[in-house]
């Protein structure tokens, strides 16, 4: 045992000296040792990975003897997988194409656009300016522009000239940031309010680029006016083998570009057109252009009337339809054979066949036409037995459907029996109806007045529908038993209130000078016009008055409804041209000043200031002209109670 505090070192024991004395390992031995350590670590990692493979989701060891064997996938699965792979690859290729090529193409830096009128009249010449600009940083080559015109467009010329078919231009290159244009002149012939779209494509190649690029544009132009007023008067029914009439009214407007047009009729085989006598001198000129077509030219400014007659030879259908088509004559424009139709309408007739031919006429016409409040309607019923054998005990009844007839005003020399809205005649009233021989006939005349205008009731039909029926006592009538039907629509109640005043309603002087007027001195007066309207829109509304020699225009005028008063110094005429007045604008007003300078010969007389103002318009529903002429206005100033003058010139 060593003593306390002593440390005894045994010989042969491991110590620092012994460790130092051991030989140092070589580099090869160190490398071999490192390789051994790495192999051991990898083996442990593999064992750990295998252990995880044979573990369940909870980390427990799995008994491999109880593992379930999964069947291998067959050829069908492989085929589906192959298709899926091909689909994915194809989609990727297409997406790349869309993104790389199409996106680049759509973002090409060349602009293309039209400049033109958005609204034109039919036949009005105008220009499409097709502008294109190269906004690329490099020049572009192989430029081609193709235009697709609207169906109703007539090409006239272009600058530069097309290189093919009036619609294709092959153009030289265009430098960077430069622009150019194609100017196309033409006109549109088509229906009112039709929208006409022009299309254009430009294709080009940027320099040093192999791909071709494309740009498209379009532009829409509306036809806002035909330049013609067209109206038609016709009946709603046609008697077999009897003449029926169609009246065509047309008038060129101030801005009219269709001074020539063609009217063509389309009709069934059972209809026979009776060719009218043609006027070939002055305005308009009319000439036949086929079996049922006519060319019109040199229209002038007045309203023109063209009358057509036709017969229904036999009844094969309950109705017969006649179409009227108005078009530009291609031969006039030296264009290809094509109808540029700008207006068409269909007239449908109820075909009536009867052994007792009854024809109804109102105010001298068998056609539908407009009438005015308070107007007298004069009826004439003609009847004829078309059979060889006599007809016995005939009863004829006229049915008048309207809420606006004044039955107290009925005048009938035959004293027909009135019941409801009908009048009937039998052998008691007309003895000849007891036994009407073959070929025999007669006429029944009567009249009735329309009521004056009362409060409007828009739930009612403002019209009179008239038709005549017949029956045979104890026997059925052969075929139809009615006449032609006539519908008389009531015109809009256009009224013009006119006042000539020195003081207004507020007792303020709006005139100047002596009152009553004095010879050799100027007196200024104010004229007020107020238009009232109801029922229908008005077209071509105009008020005009010709001033006497000693009355002159005093200006200071005003007019509402976006119109103006004009004075013609050569004719000394005042004209208020309104044009269209919708029923929603039931009133319109205007005012202007007049200067009156009586002469010595006018002393001690009442002078005429306005000799009778005229107001004219066309009813948009009845297509009938409306004309009113007012009473003359004098220096008595009948409308100015404040002036209180006898109007005698001093």
C-alpha positions in Angstrom: 0.0 0.0 0.0 1.4 3.4 -0.7 1.7 5.8 2.0 -0.6 8.8 2.4 0.0 11.3 -0.3 2.2 9.0 -2.4 1.4 7.9 -5.9 3.2 4.8 -7.0 3.7 4.2 -10.7 4.0 0.6 -11.7 6.4 -0.3 -14.4 4.7 -1.8 -17.5 1.5 0.1 -16.9 0.0 2.3 -19.7 1.1 5.9 -19.3 2.0 9.1 -21.3 5.4 7.8 -22.0 4.0 4.5 -23.2 1.5 6.3 -25.5 4.2 8.5 -26.8 6.3 5.6 -27.5 3.6 4.0 -29.8 4.1 4.3 -33.6 2.0 7.0 -35.5 -0.5 5.4 -38.1 0.3 6.0 -41.8 -2.0 8.0 -44.2 -3.2 4.8 -45.8 -4.2 3.4 -42.5 -6.2 6.6 -41.7 -8.0 6.5 -45.1 -8.8 2.8 -44.6 -10.3 3.6 -41.2 -12.4 6.4 -42.6 -13.7 4.1 -45.3 -14.7 1.5 -42.7 -16.6 4.0 -40.7 -18.5 5.2 -43.7 -19.4 1.7 -44.7 -20.7 1.0 -41.2 -22.9 4.2 -41.3 -24.3 3.3 -44.7 -25.2 -0.2 -43.5 -26.9 1.2 -40.4 -28.9 3.6 -42.7 -30.0 0.7 -45.0 -31.1 -1.4 -42.0 -33.1 1.6 -40.7 -34.8 2.0 -44.1 -35.6 -1.7 -44.3 -37.0 -1.5 -40.8 -39.3 1.4 -41.8 -40.5 -0.6 -44.9 -41.7 -3.4 -42.6 -43.5 -1.1 -40.2 -47.2 -0.2 -40.2 -48.6 3.3 -39.9 -48.1 3.1 -36.1 -44.4 2.1 -36.3 -45.0 -1.5 -35.3 -43.1 -4.4 -37.0 -45.1 -6.1 -39.7 -45.4 -9.9 -40.1 -44.3 -10.4 -43.7 -45.8 -13.9 -43.7 -49.2 -12.2 -43.6 -48.6 -9.6 -46.4 -51.3 -9.4 -49.1 -50.0 -9.7 -52.7 -51.3 -7.0 -55.1 -52.0 -8.1 -58.6 -49.9 -6.4 -61.3 -51.5 -3.7 -63.6 -52.4 -5.0 -67.1 -52.2 -3.6 -70.7 -55.4 -1.5 -70.4 -53.9 0.5 -67.5 -50.8 1.1 -69.5 -52.8 2.2 -72.6 -54.8 4.7 -70.5 -51.7 6.0 -69.0 -50.1 6.4 -72.4 -53.2 8.4 -73.7 -53.1 10.6 -70.6 -49.4 11.4 -71.1 -50.0 12.2 -74.8 -53.0 14.4 -73.9 -50.9 16.3 -71.3 -48.0 16.8 -73.7 -50.4 17.9 -76.5 -52.1 20.4 -74.1 -48.7 21.7 -73.2 -47.7 22.2 -76.9 -51.1 23.9 -77.7 -50.7 26.2 -74.6 -47.2 27.1 -75.7 -48.6 27.9 -79.2 -51.4 30.0 -77.8 -49.1 31.9 -75.5 -46.1 32.3 -77.8 -47.6 32.7 -81.3 -51.2 33.9 -81.0 -50.5 36.2 -78.1 -47.6 37.8 -80.0 -49.8 38.0 -83.1 -52.7 39.7 -81.2 -50.3 42.1 -79.7 -48.8 43.1 -83.0 -48.1 46.8 -83.1 -49.9 47.7 -86.3 -53.2 49.8 -85.8 -56.1 49.6 -88.2 -59.3 51.6 -88.0 -62.1 53.2 -90.0 -63.2 56.9 -90.0 -66.6 57.6 -91.5 -70.1 59.0 -90.9 -72.1 57.0 -88.4 -75.4 58.0 -90.1 -76.1 58.7 -93.8 -79.2 59.1 -96.0 -80.0 56.4 -98.6 -78.0 57.2 -101.7 -75.8 59.8 -100.1 -72.2 59.6 -101.2 -69.6 59.4 -98.4 -66.1 58.1 -97.7 -64.7 55.3 -95.6 -61.2 56.4 -94.5 -59.3 53.2 -93.6 -56.2 54.2 -91.6 -53.3 51.9 -90.8 -50.1 52.7 -88.9 -46.9 50.7 -88.2 -46.1 51.1 -84.6 -43.3 48.4 -84.7 -39.7 49.3 -84.2 -38.9 47.7 -87.5 -40.4 48.2 -91.0 -43.1 45.9 -92.2 -43.4 44.3 -95.7 -45.9 42.2 -97.7 -48.8 44.3 -96.7 -52.2 43.2 -97.9 -55.6 44.8 -97.0 -58.9 43.1 -97.7 -62.3 44.9 -97.2 -65.7 43.3 -97.0 -68.4 45.8 -97.8 -71.9 45.9 -96.4 -74.5 44.2 -98.6 -76.2 47.5 -99.4 -72.9 49.4 -100.3 -72.2 50.6 -103.8 -68.5 51.1 -104.5 -67.7 54.2 -106.6 -63.9 54.7 -106.4 -60.9 54.5 -104.1 -57.6 56.2 -103.6 -55.2 54.4 -104.0 -56.9 52.2 -106.5 -57.5 48.6 -105.5 -55.3 45.9 -106.9 -58.2 43.4 -107.2 -62.0 43.4 -107.3 -62.4 46.8 -105.7 -61.8 45.2 -102.2 -58.1 44.2 -102.1 -54.9 46.3 -101.9 -51.4 44.9 -102.1 -49.2 47.6 -100.7 -45.5 48.3 -100.4 -43.7 48.2 -97.1 -44.2 50.8 -94.3 -41.4 52.2 -92.3 -41.4 52.2 -88.5 -43.8 54.8 -86.9 -45.3 55.7 -90.3 -49.0 55.7 -91.3 -51.1 55.7 -94.4 -54.7 55.5 -95.4 -57.1 54.2 -98.1 -60.0 56.4 -99.0 -63.1 54.6 -100.3 -66.0 56.4 -101.9 -69.5 54.9 -102.2 -73.1 55.0 -100.9 -75.6 52.9 -99.1 -78.9 51.9 -100.5 -81.0 50.0 -98.0 -84.0 50.2 -95.7 -84.5 52.9 -93.1 -82.7 52.4 -89.8 -80.7 49.5 -91.2 -77.2 49.0 -89.8 -74.4 48.3 -92.3 -71.1 46.9 -91.1 -67.9 47.1 -93.1 -65.0 44.8 -92.2 -61.2 45.1 -93.0 -58.2 42.8 -92.4 -54.5 43.7 -92.8 -51.8 41.1 -93.0 -48.0 41.9 -93.0 -44.5 40.6 -92.0 -42.1 42.6 -89.9 -38.6 42.6 -91.5 -36.3 39.9 -90.3 -39.3 37.9 -89.1 -40.7 34.8 -90.7 -44.2 34.8 -89.3 -47.2 36.7 -90.8 -49.4 38.9 -88.6 -53.0 39.9 -89.0 -55.2 42.8 -87.6 -58.9 43.3 -88.1 -61.4 46.1 -87.6 -65.0 47.0 -88.4 -67.3 50.0 -88.6 -71.1 50.4 -88.5 -73.1 53.0 -90.5 -76.9 53.5 -90.1 -79.2 54.7 -92.8 -81.2 57.4 -91.0 -83.3 58.8 -93.9 -84.7 57.6 -97.3 -85.1 61.1 -98.7 -88.6 60.1 -99.8 -92.0 60.2 -98.3 -94.0 57.2 -99.3 -97.6 56.4 -98.5 -100.3 54.0 -99.8 -104.0 54.1 -100.1 -105.8 50.8 -100.6 -108.8 48.7 -99.5 -108.6 45.8 -97.2 -110.7 43.5 -99.4 -111.0 42.7 -103.1 -114.1 41.5 -105.0 -113.5 38.7 -107.5 -113.5 40.0 -111.1 -113.9 43.6 -109.9 -111.3 46.3 -110.3 -109.4 47.3 -107.2 -107.1 50.3 -106.9 -103.8 51.0 -105.2 -102.7 54.6 -104.9 -99.0 55.2 -104.3 -98.0 58.7 -103.1 -94.3 59.8 -103.1 -92.5 63.0 -102.6 -88.8 63.9 -102.6 -87.6 65.6 -99.5 -85.2 68.6 -99.5 -82.3 66.3 -99.0 -83.0 63.5 -101.4 -80.4 61.4 -103.2 -82.8 58.9 -104.8 -84.0 60.8 -107.8 -84.4 57.6 -109.6 -86.0 54.4 -108.3 -87.7 51.2 -109.5 -91.1 49.9 -108.3 -91.7 46.2 -108.7 -94.8 44.2 -107.8 -94.9 40.6 -106.6 -98.3 38.9 -106.7 -99.9 35.4 -107.0 -101.2 33.9 -110.2 -104.8 34.6 -109.5 -104.1 38.4 -109.6 -104.1 40.3 -112.8 -102.3 43.7 -113.0 -104.1 46.3 -115.2 -101.3 48.4 -116.6 -101.8 52.1 -115.9 -101.5 54.9 -118.4 -98.0 56.4 -117.9 -97.0 60.1 -117.7 -93.8 60.6 -119.6 -93.5 64.4 -119.6 -92.4 66.8 -116.9 -91.9 65.5 -113.4 -91.8 62.7 -112.7 -90.9 60.6 -115.7 -92.4 57.0 -115.6 -91.7 54.2 -117.9 -92.5 50.5 -117.8 -89.7 48.0 -117.0 -91.3 44.6 -117.4 -94.7 43.1 -116.7 -95.2 44.7 -113.3 -92.3 47.1 -112.8 -91.8 50.8 -113.5 -88.9 53.2 -113.5 -89.4 56.6 -111.9 -87.1 59.6 -112.5 -86.9 63.4 -112.3 -89.1 63.4 -109.2 -89.2 67.2 -108.6 -90.3 68.6 -105.2 -94.1 68.1 -105.5 -96.1 65.2 -104.2 -96.7 62.6 -107.0 -99.5 60.1 -107.3 -99.2 56.8 -109.1 -102.4 54.7 -109.5 -102.4 50.9 -110.0 -105.4 48.7 -110.7 -105.7 45.0 -110.4 -108.3 42.2 -110.5 -108.6 38.9 -108.7 -109.5 36.5 -111.5 -110.7 33.7 -109.2 -110.7 32.8 -105.6 -108.1 30.2 -104.8 -107.1 31.4 -101.3 -108.9 33.4 -98.6 -106.4 36.2 -99.1 -104.3 37.7 -101.8 -101.0 39.4 -101.1 -99.3 42.0 -103.3 -95.8 43.1 -102.5 -94.4 46.5 -103.5 -90.6 46.8 -103.6 -88.8 50.1 -104.2 -85.2 49.7 -105.3 -82.3 51.5 -107.0 -82.3 50.7 -110.7 -78.9 49.0 -111.2 -78.7 50.0 -114.8 -78.8 53.7 -113.8 -75.7 53.2 -111.6 -73.9 50.9 -114.0 -73.8 48.3 -111.3 -74.1 44.5 -111.5 -77.7 43.3 -111.9 -78.8 43.5 -108.3 -81.8 45.1 -106.5 -80.8 47.5 -103.8 -84.1 47.5 -102.1 -84.7 50.5 -99.8 -88.4 50.0 -99.0 -91.0 47.3 -99.3 -94.5 46.8 -98.1 -97.2 44.1 -98.4 -100.8 44.8 -99.1 -103.1 41.9 -98.0 -106.6 41.6 -99.4 -109.5 39.5 -98.2 -110.8 37.9 -101.4 -114.6 38.1 -101.6 -116.8 36.1 -104.1 -120.6 36.5 -104.0 -123.5 36.2 -106.4 -124.8 39.6 -105.1 -121.9 41.9 -105.8 -121.9 44.7 -103.2 -119.4 47.5 -103.4 -119.0 50.1 -100.7 -117.7 53.6 -101.3 -117.1 56.4 -98.7 -116.5 60.0 -99.7 -116.0 58.9 -103.3 -113.4 56.1 -102.6 -113.4 52.4 -101.9 -110.0 52.7 -100.3 -109.0 53.1 -96.6 -108.4 56.8 -95.9 -108.1 59.3 -93.1 -110.9 61.5 -91.9 -111.2 64.4 -89.5 -113.2 64.9 -86.3 -116.5 66.6 -87.2 -116.3 65.5 -90.9 -119.3 64.1 -92.7 -119.0 60.6 -94.2 -120.9 60.1 -97.4 -121.7 56.4 -98.0 -122.7 54.8 -101.3 -123.7 51.1 -101.5 -124.0 49.7 -105.0 -125.4 46.1 -105.5 -125.8 43.9 -108.5 -127.2 40.4 -109.0 -124.5 38.5 -110.9 -126.6 35.3 -111.2 -128.9 34.6 -114.1 -131.8 33.8 -111.8 -133.6 36.4 -109.7 -132.9 37.0 -106.0 -135.9 37.4 -103.7 -136.4 39.1 -100.3 -132.9 40.6 -100.1 -131.9 42.3 -96.8 -128.9 44.7 -96.9 -127.2 45.8 -93.7 -124.4 48.3 -93.3 -122.4 47.8 -90.1 -120.5 50.9 -88.9 -118.1 50.2 -86.0 -117.0 53.3 -84.2 -117.3 55.2 -80.9 -117.2 58.6 -82.7 -120.2 58.6 -85.0 -123.0 61.1 -84.3 -126.1 59.0 -85.1 -128.3 62.0 -84.6 -126.8 63.4 -87.8 -127.7 60.4 -89.9 -129.4 61.3 -93.3 -131.0 58.4 -95.2 -133.6 59.0 -97.9 -134.5 55.3 -97.8 -135.2 55.5 -94.1 -133.3 52.3 -93.2 -133.9 50.7 -89.8 -131.2 51.7 -87.3 -130.2 49.2 -84.6 -127.1 49.5 -82.6 -124.3 50.5 -85.0 -126.0 49.2 -88.1 -128.6 50.3 -90.7 -130.6 47.7 -92.6 -132.9 47.9 -95.7 -135.4 45.3 -96.8 -138.3 45.3 -99.3 -140.3 47.5 -96.9 -137.7 50.3 -97.3 -136.6 49.5 -100.9 -139.3 47.6 -102.9 -136.8 46.5 -105.6 -135.2 44.2 -103.0 -138.3 42.0 -103.0 -137.4 40.5 -106.4 -134.0 41.4 -108.0 -133.6 40.0 -111.5 -130.4 38.6 -112.9 -128.1 41.6 -113.8 -130.3 43.9 -111.8 -129.0 46.2 -109.1 -129.3 49.5 -107.3 -127.6 52.1 -105.1 -128.2 53.1 -101.5 -126.8 56.5 -100.3 -126.7 57.9 -96.8 -124.4 60.2 -94.7 -123.4 60.5 -91.1 -121.1 62.9 -89.3 -118.2 62.3 -86.9 -118.4 63.8 -83.5 -116.2 66.8 -82.7 -113.1 66.2 -80.6 -113.7 65.5 -77.0 -111.4 64.3 -74.2 -109.0 61.7 -75.4 -109.5 58.1 -74.4 -106.6 56.1 -75.7 -108.3 52.8 -74.9 -110.6 53.4 -77.9 -109.8 52.9 -81.5 -110.0 56.3 -83.3 -111.4 55.0 -86.5 -114.6 54.0 -88.4 -114.7 50.4 -89.8 -117.5 49.9 -92.3 -118.8 46.9 -94.2 -122.0 45.8 -95.8 -123.7 42.4 -95.6 -126.7 40.9 -97.2 -129.0 37.9 -96.6 -131.9 36.3 -98.5 -135.1 35.6 -96.6 -135.4 31.8 -96.0 -132.3 31.0 -98.1 -128.6 31.0 -97.6 -126.5 33.3 -99.7 -124.2 31.7 -102.2 -120.6 32.4 -101.5 -119.6 35.2 -99.2 -122.3 37.6 -98.2 -120.3 40.8 -97.5 -118.9 43.8 -99.4 -115.5 45.2 -99.3 -114.5 46.6 -95.9 -113.3 50.2 -95.5 -111.4 51.5 -92.4 -111.3 55.3 -92.0 -108.8 56.2 -89.3 -109.3 59.5 -87.7 -106.5 62.0 -88.3 -104.6 63.7 -85.5 -106.4 66.8 -84.5 -103.8 69.4 -85.5 -104.6 72.9 -84.5 -102.8 76.2 -84.8 -103.7 79.1 -82.5 -102.5 82.4 -84.0 -102.5 85.8 -82.1 -101.3 89.2 -83.3 -100.8 91.5 -80.2 -99.5 94.8 -79.0 -99.7 93.8 -75.3 -99.0 90.4 -73.8 -101.0 88.7 -71.1 -99.1 90.6 -68.4 -100.2 94.0 -69.8 -96.6 94.6 -71.0 -96.2 96.2 -74.4 -94.5 93.9 -76.9 -95.2 96.2 -79.8 -94.3 99.9 -80.4 -95.5 102.9 -82.4 -99.0 104.4 -82.8 -102.1 102.4 -82.0 -104.3 102.4 -83.9 -101.8 102.7 -86.8 -101.2 106.0 -88.5 -100.4 106.5 -92.2 -96.7 107.0 -92.8 -95.7 105.8 -89.3 -94.3 102.4 -88.3 -96.2 100.2 -85.8 -94.5 97.1 -84.5 -96.6 94.1 -83.5 -95.9 90.6 -82.1 -97.2 87.3 -83.7 -97.7 84.2 -81.5 -98.1 80.7 -83.0 -99.1 77.8 -80.8 -99.5 74.3 -82.3 -101.4 71.6 -80.5 -101.6 68.0 -81.6 -102.9 64.6 -80.4 -103.4 61.0 -81.4 -100.5 60.5 -83.9 -97.0 61.7 -84.8 -96.9 64.3 -87.6 -94.5 64.4 -90.5 -93.5 67.3 -92.8 -95.2 69.9 -90.4 -94.9 73.4 -91.8 -96.5 76.8 -91.1 -96.3 79.6 -93.6 -97.8 82.9 -94.4 -97.3 85.5 -97.1 -97.1 89.0 -95.8 -99.0 91.9 -97.5 -96.9 94.5 -99.3 -97.0 97.1 -96.5 -96.1 94.6 -93.8 -92.5 93.6 -93.3 -90.4 91.1 -91.2 -89.4 92.5 -87.9 -87.1 89.7 -86.7 -87.0 89.1 -82.9 -88.2 85.6 -83.5 -88.1 82.5 -81.3 -89.3 78.8 -81.9 -89.4 75.7 -79.7 -89.0 72.0 -80.6 -85.5 72.5 -82.1 -86.7 74.4 -85.1 -86.4 78.0 -86.5 -88.5 80.6 -88.3 -87.2 81.7 -91.7 -88.1 84.7 -93.7 -87.8 84.9 -97.5 -87.3 88.5 -98.4 -88.0 87.9 -102.1 -91.4 86.4 -101.5 -92.1 88.3 -98.3 -93.0 84.9 -96.7 -92.6 83.7 -93.2 -92.0 79.9 -92.9 -91.8 77.8 -89.7 -90.4 74.4 -90.8 -90.8 71.9 -88.0 -90.7 68.6 -89.9 -91.5 65.8 -87.4 -93.6 66.5 -84.3 -94.1 63.4 -82.1 -97.3 63.0 -80.2 -95.3 63.2 -77.0 -94.6 66.9 -77.8 -98.3 67.8 -78.0 -97.5 71.5 -78.2 -95.0 73.7 -80.0 -94.7 77.5 -80.0 -93.1 80.3 -81.9 -93.2 84.1 -82.0 -91.8 86.9 -84.2 -92.3 90.6 -84.8 -93.9 92.4 -87.8 -93.6 96.0 -88.9 -96.7 97.7 -90.3 -96.4 101.0 -92.2 -99.8 102.1 -93.6 -99.8 104.2 -96.7 -102.0 107.2 -97.4 -104.4 105.0 -99.3 -104.9 102.9 -96.1 -106.2 105.8 -94.1 -109.7 105.2 -92.6 -109.5 101.5 -93.4 -108.9 98.3 -91.4 -105.8 96.7 -92.8 -105.0 93.0 -93.2 -101.9 92.0 -91.3 -101.9 88.3 -92.0 -104.0 87.2 -95.0 -104.5 83.6 -93.8 -101.8 81.4 -92.3 -101.4 77.8 -93.7 -100.5 74.8 -91.7 -99.7 71.5 -93.5 -98.6 68.1 -92.2 -98.9 64.4 -92.9 -100.4 62.0 -90.3 -97.9 59.2 -89.6 -100.7 56.6 -89.0 -103.4 57.5 -91.6 -100.8 58.6 -94.2 -103.2 61.4 -95.1 -102.2 65.1 -95.6 -103.6 67.6 -93.1 -104.2 71.1 -94.3 -105.5 74.0 -92.3 -106.0 77.7 -93.3 -106.7 80.2 -90.6 -108.8 83.4 -90.9 -107.1 86.6 -91.8 -105.8 88.8 -89.0 -106.4 92.6 -89.2 -105.4 95.8 -87.4 -108.4 95.3 -85.1 -106.1 93.0 -83.1 -109.0 90.6 -82.4 -106.8 88.6 -80.0 -105.6 91.5 -77.9 -108.3 92.6 -75.4 -105.9 95.1 -73.7 -105.3 97.0 -77.0 -109.0 97.7 -77.4 -108.7 99.2 -80.8 -111.1 99.4 -83.8 -108.2 99.0 -86.1 -109.0 101.9 -88.4 -105.9 103.5 -89.7 -105.6 107.2 -88.9 
